[in-house]
Amino acid sequence: MNRLPGGLMLIPLVLGSVIGTFAPGALDIGSFTTALFKDSALPLIALLIFATGTQVTMRTGGPVLATTGVVLLGKSLIPGLLIIALGVVTGPEGVLGVSILALLSAVTNSNGGLWLAITGQYGRARDRGAYIAGAVNDGPFFALLFIGASGLGQIPLMAMVAALFPFLLGVLVGNIDAHWRETLKPVPNIVIPFFAFALGTGIDLAEVASGGLSGIVLGVLITPITGGLVYLGYRLILRRGGESGIGFAAGTTSGNAVATPAVVAAADPSFQAYVGAATSQVAACVLVTALLAPLMASWALKRAGAHPAHAEAEEAAV
């Protein structure tokens, strides 16, 4: 898993999707098996968010917020505004069989688990702390936000609060008691493979295939475009130099985004006609970006001379 960029999450995710596609009932035998391998994604991600928060100290808080802002700007805000501008011209049907609903659902969110896997290899505490961007943009929040700008849908404010609370609580605990910070430091490497497998069981490869060429092409474009915007933010705003390749790790689509088209249609039934195609296209994006983003991030980082764990070692020495 360590030899493959993002392999800590990617390999279990693919294995889980194979099980979820060809033997979907295999993990429904109950008890600990179902609890760990199928139903564990949300609680383990919550634990990961809490543990990540404990690593953010008062010394790293400012850089964490700056990094989070850059990730949200490049990954969600700029792409979302561009998609809305496109929608003004084309209408909700979008272009080339990809609706505005599919674009917003796939483009404006990111896979926080994969971000943590890559920043755990190459990044610093401020990069891992920027997972808070994934907590904000994960799921339907930004899709509803941008559609709401046109008078459609509702903004799920409490959903955002609920997503941020474990992180903020972790920050509080880690700053009050340094022992908790040290105790929870290994958590990401422990829980990422397990929640990745559980997320994978919810990805039906048949749905990915039904997304067709349009979904695959969209997935291929998401990583270099949105990841590239975050890369530019790292390079031009944060001045991270050779470590800027981390930005490409944000060029992903979250597994939770597969449900976003249905959520948006529930808020505004006029989008119902686009839900089927959008769901399959987003599912394709989840898998394609999970494969492509780690490769692009690793390539950019190695090309710039960055090496796994070097940034962390330098930070610890300060």
C-alpha positions as CSV (number, residue, x, y, z in Angstrom):
1,M,0.0,0.0,0.0
2,N,2.9,2.4,0.7
3,R,4.4,1.9,-2.8
4,L,1.2,3.2,-4.5
5,P,0.4,6.9,-4.0
6,G,-2.6,7.1,-1.8
7,G,-2.6,3.3,-1.5
8,L,-3.5,3.4,2.1
9,M,-7.0,4.4,1.0
10,L,-7.1,3.5,-2.6
11,I,-6.5,-0.3,-2.4
12,P,-9.1,-0.9,0.3
13,L,-11.6,1.3,-1.6
14,V,-11.2,-0.7,-4.8
15,L,-11.4,-4.0,-2.9
16,G,-14.5,-2.8,-1.1
17,S,-16.1,-1.8,-4.4
18,V,-15.4,-5.2,-5.9
19,I,-17.2,-6.9,-2.9
20,G,-20.0,-4.4,-3.1
21,T,-20.5,-5.1,-6.8
22,F,-20.2,-8.8,-7.0
23,A,-21.1,-10.0,-3.5
24,P,-23.2,-7.2,-2.0
25,G,-24.7,-9.5,0.6
26,A,-21.5,-11.1,1.8
27,L,-20.9,-8.5,4.6
28,D,-24.5,-8.6,5.8
29,I,-24.0,-11.5,8.2
30,G,-24.3,-9.2,11.1
31,S,-22.4,-8.6,14.3
32,F,-18.8,-7.3,14.2
33,T,-18.3,-8.3,10.5
34,T,-21.0,-6.0,9.3
35,A,-20.2,-3.3,11.8
36,L,-16.5,-3.1,10.8
37,F,-16.4,-3.8,7.1
38,K,-19.7,-2.2,5.9
39,D,-21.2,0.2,8.5
40,S,-18.0,1.7,9.9
41,A,-17.3,4.5,7.4
42,L,-19.0,7.4,9.2
43,P,-17.9,6.7,12.8
44,L,-14.3,5.9,11.7
45,I,-14.2,9.1,9.6
46,A,-15.5,11.0,12.6
47,L,-12.7,9.5,14.7
48,L,-10.2,10.5,12.1
49,I,-11.5,14.1,12.0
50,F,-11.3,14.3,15.8
51,A,-7.8,12.8,15.9
52,T,-6.7,15.2,13.1
53,G,-8.1,18.1,15.2
54,T,-5.9,17.1,18.2
55,Q,-2.8,17.6,16.1
56,V,-3.6,21.3,15.4
57,T,-2.0,23.4,18.1
58,M,-2.1,27.1,18.7
59,R,1.2,27.3,16.8
60,T,-0.2,25.6,13.7
61,G,-3.7,27.1,13.9
62,G,-3.1,30.1,11.6
63,P,-1.4,28.1,8.9
64,V,-4.2,25.5,9.1
65,L,-6.8,28.1,8.5
66,A,-4.8,29.7,5.6
67,T,-4.4,26.3,4.0
68,T,-8.0,25.4,4.5
69,G,-9.0,28.7,2.8
70,V,-6.8,28.0,-0.2
71,V,-8.2,24.5,-0.6
72,L,-11.8,25.7,-0.4
73,L,-11.1,28.5,-2.9
74,G,-9.5,26.3,-5.5
75,K,-11.6,23.2,-5.0
76,S,-15.1,24.6,-4.4
77,L,-15.6,28.3,-4.7
78,I,-14.0,29.1,-8.1
79,P,-15.2,25.9,-9.8
80,G,-18.7,26.3,-8.4
81,L,-18.9,29.9,-9.6
82,L,-17.7,28.8,-13.1
83,I,-20.3,26.0,-13.2
84,I,-23.1,28.4,-12.2
85,A,-21.9,30.8,-15.0
86,L,-22.1,27.9,-17.4
87,G,-25.6,27.1,-16.2
88,V,-26.7,30.7,-17.0
89,V,-25.7,30.1,-20.6
90,T,-26.8,26.4,-21.1
91,G,-29.5,26.0,-18.6
92,P,-29.7,23.0,-16.2
93,E,-29.0,20.5,-18.9
94,G,-25.4,21.5,-19.1
95,V,-23.1,20.4,-21.9
96,L,-22.3,17.1,-23.7
97,G,-24.8,15.1,-21.6
98,V,-23.4,16.3,-18.3
99,S,-26.0,18.4,-16.4
100,I,-25.3,21.3,-14.1
101,L,-26.4,19.0,-11.3
102,A,-23.8,16.4,-12.1
103,L,-21.1,19.1,-12.4
104,L,-21.8,20.7,-9.1
105,S,-22.2,17.3,-7.4
106,A,-18.9,16.0,-8.7
107,V,-16.6,19.0,-8.9
108,T,-17.2,21.1,-5.7
109,N,-16.4,18.5,-3.1
110,S,-13.3,16.4,-2.3
111,N,-12.3,13.1,-0.8
112,G,-11.0,14.0,2.7
113,G,-9.8,10.5,3.4
114,L,-7.5,10.5,0.3
115,W,-6.3,14.0,1.2
116,L,-5.3,12.8,4.7
117,A,-3.6,9.7,3.2
118,I,-1.4,11.9,0.9
119,T,-0.7,14.6,3.3
120,G,0.2,12.0,5.9
121,Q,2.9,10.9,3.5
122,Y,4.2,14.2,2.2
123,G,2.6,17.0,4.1
124,R,2.8,18.9,7.4
125,A,0.3,19.4,10.3
126,R,-1.2,22.4,8.5
127,D,-2.0,20.2,5.5
128,R,-3.6,17.5,7.5
129,G,-5.5,20.1,9.5
130,A,-6.9,21.5,6.2
131,Y,-9.1,18.4,6.2
132,I,-11.6,20.8,7.6
133,A,-12.1,21.9,4.0
134,G,-13.3,18.4,3.2
135,A,-15.6,18.5,6.1
136,V,-17.2,21.7,4.7
137,N,-17.4,20.7,1.1
138,D,-18.2,17.0,1.5
139,G,-21.7,16.0,0.4
140,P,-24.4,18.4,-0.9
141,F,-23.6,21.6,0.9
142,F,-21.9,23.5,-1.9
143,A,-24.2,22.1,-4.6
144,L,-27.2,23.4,-2.6
145,L,-25.3,26.7,-1.8
146,F,-24.6,27.5,-5.5
147,I,-28.1,26.4,-6.6
148,G,-29.5,28.4,-3.7
149,A,-27.8,31.5,-5.2
150,S,-30.4,31.1,-8.0
151,G,-33.2,30.7,-5.5
152,L,-33.2,26.9,-5.6
153,G,-32.7,24.5,-2.7
154,Q,-31.9,25.1,0.9
155,I,-28.5,25.5,2.7
156,P,-28.1,22.7,5.3
157,L,-26.4,24.8,8.0
158,M,-26.7,22.3,10.8
159,A,-25.2,19.6,8.6
160,M,-22.1,21.8,8.2
161,V,-22.0,22.4,12.0
162,A,-22.2,18.7,12.6
163,A,-19.4,17.9,10.2
164,L,-17.1,20.5,11.8
165,F,-17.8,19.8,15.5
166,P,-15.5,16.6,15.9
167,F,-12.6,18.6,14.4
168,L,-13.1,21.6,16.6
169,L,-13.5,19.4,19.7
170,G,-10.3,17.6,18.7
171,V,-8.5,21.0,18.5
172,L,-9.7,21.8,22.0
173,V,-8.7,18.5,23.5
174,G,-5.3,18.5,21.8
175,N,-4.5,22.0,23.1
176,I,-5.6,21.2,26.6
177,D,-3.8,17.9,27.0
178,A,-0.7,17.1,24.9
179,H,-0.9,13.5,26.0
180,W,-4.1,13.1,24.0
181,R,-2.3,14.6,21.0
182,E,0.5,12.0,21.1
183,T,-1.9,9.2,21.8
184,L,-4.1,9.9,18.8
185,K,-1.2,10.7,16.4
186,P,-1.2,7.1,14.8
187,V,-5.0,7.1,14.3
188,P,-5.0,8.0,10.6
189,N,-2.8,5.1,9.5
190,I,-5.0,2.8,11.5
191,V,-8.5,3.8,10.5
192,I,-8.0,4.9,6.8
193,P,-7.9,1.4,5.3
194,F,-11.0,0.3,7.3
195,F,-13.3,3.2,6.4
196,A,-12.0,3.2,2.8
197,F,-13.1,-0.4,2.5
198,A,-16.5,0.4,4.0
199,L,-17.0,3.3,1.6
200,G,-16.0,1.1,-1.3
201,T,-18.7,-1.4,-0.5
202,G,-21.2,1.3,-1.4
203,I,-19.7,1.9,-4.8
204,D,-21.4,-0.3,-7.4
205,L,-19.0,-0.8,-10.4
206,A,-22.0,-1.3,-12.6
207,E,-23.1,2.3,-11.8
208,V,-19.6,3.5,-12.6
209,A,-19.8,1.7,-15.9
210,S,-23.3,3.1,-16.7
211,G,-21.9,6.6,-16.2
212,G,-20.2,5.9,-19.5
213,L,-17.6,7.9,-21.3
214,S,-19.0,11.3,-20.0
215,G,-18.5,10.3,-16.4
216,I,-15.0,9.0,-17.0
217,V,-14.0,12.1,-19.0
218,L,-15.4,14.3,-16.2
219,G,-13.4,12.4,-13.6
220,V,-10.3,12.7,-15.7
221,L,-10.8,16.5,-15.9
222,I,-11.6,17.1,-12.3
223,T,-8.1,16.2,-10.9
224,P,-5.9,18.5,-13.2
225,I,-8.4,21.4,-13.2
226,T,-9.6,21.6,-9.5
227,G,-6.4,20.0,-8.2
228,G,-4.4,22.4,-10.4
229,L,-6.3,25.4,-8.9
230,V,-5.4,24.3,-5.4
231,Y,-1.8,23.6,-6.6
232,L,-1.6,27.3,-7.8
233,G,-3.0,28.4,-4.5
234,Y,-0.3,26.5,-2.7
235,R,2.4,27.9,-4.9
236,L,1.3,31.5,-5.3
237,I,-0.6,32.3,-2.1
238,L,0.9,29.9,0.5
239,R,4.3,30.0,-1.1
240,R,5.0,26.3,-0.4
241,G,7.4,25.8,-3.3
242,G,8.3,22.2,-3.9
243,E,5.5,21.0,-1.6
244,S,2.8,22.6,-3.7
245,G,2.1,19.3,-5.5
246,I,0.0,18.4,-2.4
247,G,-2.6,20.6,-4.0
248,F,-3.4,17.9,-6.6
249,A,-4.6,15.7,-3.7
250,A,-7.7,17.9,-3.5
251,G,-8.7,17.1,-7.1
252,T,-11.1,14.4,-6.1
253,T,-14.8,13.6,-5.8
254,S,-16.0,12.4,-2.4
255,G,-17.8,9.1,-2.1
256,N,-20.7,10.9,-0.3
257,A,-21.2,12.9,-3.5
258,V,-22.9,10.0,-5.1
259,A,-26.0,10.8,-3.0
260,T,-25.9,14.6,-3.8
261,P,-28.0,14.6,-6.9
262,A,-30.9,12.9,-5.1
263,V,-30.5,15.3,-2.1
264,V,-30.7,18.3,-4.5
265,A,-33.7,16.9,-6.3
266,A,-35.4,16.5,-3.0
267,A,-34.9,20.2,-2.3
268,D,-35.9,21.2,-5.8
269,P,-37.9,18.6,-7.8
270,S,-37.2,20.4,-11.1
271,F,-33.8,18.6,-11.0
272,Q,-35.4,15.1,-10.7
273,A,-35.0,14.4,-14.4
274,Y,-31.2,14.7,-14.1
275,V,-30.7,12.5,-11.0
276,G,-30.2,9.1,-12.7
277,A,-27.5,10.2,-15.2
278,A,-25.9,12.5,-12.6
279,T,-25.6,9.8,-10.0
280,S,-23.9,7.3,-12.4
281,Q,-21.6,10.1,-13.6
282,V,-20.6,11.1,-10.1
283,A,-19.9,7.4,-9.2
284,A,-17.5,7.2,-12.1
285,C,-15.8,10.4,-10.9
286,V,-15.3,9.0,-7.4
287,L,-13.4,6.1,-8.7
288,V,-11.5,7.9,-11.5
289,T,-10.3,10.7,-9.3
290,A,-9.3,8.3,-6.5
291,L,-7.0,6.7,-9.0
292,L,-5.7,9.9,-10.7
293,A,-5.3,12.4,-7.9
294,P,-2.7,10.4,-5.9
295,L,-0.7,9.8,-9.1
296,M,-0.7,13.4,-10.1
297,A,0.2,14.6,-6.5
298,S,3.0,12.1,-6.2
299,W,4.4,12.9,-9.6
300,A,4.4,16.7,-8.9
301,L,5.9,16.3,-5.5
302,K,8.7,13.9,-6.6
303,R,9.4,16.1,-9.6
304,A,9.9,19.0,-7.2
305,G,12.2,16.9,-5.0
306,A,9.8,16.2,-2.2
307,H,10.0,12.9,-0.3
308,P,7.6,11.0,2.0
309,A,7.9,12.1,5.6
310,H,10.6,14.7,5.0
311,A,8.3,17.7,5.6
312,E,7.1,16.1,8.8
313,A,10.7,15.4,10.0
314,E,11.7,19.0,9.3
315,E,8.6,20.3,11.1
316,A,9.3,18.1,14.2
317,A,12.9,19.4,14.3
318,V,11.7,23.0,14.6
